[in-house]
Amino acid sequence: MNINDFVILPGSKAGTSVRLKTKTVKDLQLEKVQLEKENREMEKRLRQLQSSMSREKEERRKLGAYHWRSGQAGAVTIQARALAQSNEIRKKV
């Protein structure tokens, strides 16, 4: 047992110490391998997401969805008609 494995916590009773959890080199190497694997998987998922998003963006651009179609008459909904009629009635009154 090494004295460096212990630390005295501030605010604790005098002389009370806690043993620090030490990781072995083998544990650290295993953790490193696991993190590298997770990193590769996340990078792969990110590339897939980027490619699918760029594909969808290209499809939307080809369909012309990036331009406003203002000034074109569209079908008037029932709610819009009712609102217009109530506005006309208020103006008359």
C-alpha positions, 0 to 999 in steps of 0.5 A: 500500500502506497501513501499516495493512494490516500487523500484527506478530504477537506471538511472531514474529521482529522485523520480521516482518509479515503483510498483513491481508486487506482486504475491499472495500465491494463484497465486504461488500455482497455478503456482506450480501445473501447473509446476508440471503437465508439469514436469510429462508430460515431464518425461512421454514423456522422458520415452517414447522416451527412450523406443522407442530409446532402442527398435530401438537400439536393433532391429538394433543390431539384424540386424547386422547394427553395423558392417562395411561391408568393403571388399565386392564388391558392384554395381558400380554407373554410377558416379563412372564409369565415374570418373574411366574412366576420371582418366584413361584418365588423366593417359594416357595423 
